[in-house]
Amino acid sequence: MSNLPSFEQQLEKYGIDPRDVPQPGEKYDHYKGGKYEIIMNTLCSETLEPRVIYKSLIYPGVPWNRPLTVFLSKQSNGDPRFVRVHDPKSFRGEF
């Protein structure tokens, strides 16, 4: 059996602060207006890059996934791509 790195080791390798990692059940607004809920975090089977799996709360269906570095990235204007919603009552719009 190979010695695969842990999720935490890969966070360190990719320069991701563990406190920034979205947790299952957390809800996020996307800058384009989407509303999403985190399903889980995982590693890419090919590259071992940390990834996040999430689902749309507006258009249910197939879950989405993207590299965690992209999920946590900022737009060219400095605003975050995704913003965690701390209070569901403040969630933009209905879901």
N, C-alpha and C positions, 0 to 999 in steps of 0.2 A: 504494500500500500504506500502511495506517495505521501510526502509531507506537504500538503497544501497549506498555504497561509490562511490565517483566520480573517474574518471580515475586518476586525480591528486592526490587524497588521496591514491590510490593504488600504484602510482609511489613512493610516500613517504614510504609506507609500505615495498615495495620491494627494497628500497634504490637506485632508479633510478633517476638521475638528469634530470629534464624536458628538459634541453638544449640538452641532448643526444638522445631524442626521435626522430626517423625518421618521417618525414612529408610526406603526400601524394604528389606524383609526384617526390620526390627525387629518384635518381638512385644510386645503390650500386653495387660494385664489390664484389663477394664472393671469399674467398681464393682458392677455387677449380676451379675458372674461370667463374662461372656463372655471369650473369648480370641481375639485378632485379630492378623493380620499386615499390615503396611503394604505396599501395592502401589506407590503413587506419590502425589506431590503434583501439584496442578494449579490452574488458575484457572477460576472459573465463567465460562462463555461469556456470560452476561447481565450480571453485575455486576463481573467480574474479581476477586471475592473469593477469597483462597487457600482451597483445599479439600484434603482428604486422602481418598484412596481406599484402602480396606482390606477384608480378607476375614476371615470367621469361620473359626477353626480347629476349631470344634466342629460347626458346621452349614455345610458347604461349599455353595456355590451362587452366587447373585448377589452381586457385590461391593457394599459399602456406600460411601457418601461423605457427608461432612458438612463444614461450614465449619471451617477450622483453628482459628478462635477458639473454637468450641464444643468441638472435640476436646481442646483444651488447657485448657479452663475447669475451674473447681472447683465442687463441689457446694455447697449452702447451708451444710454443716457444715465447709467448708474443705478437704475431701479432694478430690484430683483425680478427674476423670471417668475418665481412662485413666492407667495407670501402666506405664511401660516396664519390661520384664523384661530385666535385664542378664545374668542367668545363666539359660539355658533350664531348668536343673535346678531352679530355684526357681519356675518357672512353676506357678501354682496348679492343681492337678489334672492330669489326663492330656489330651494332645492328639495 
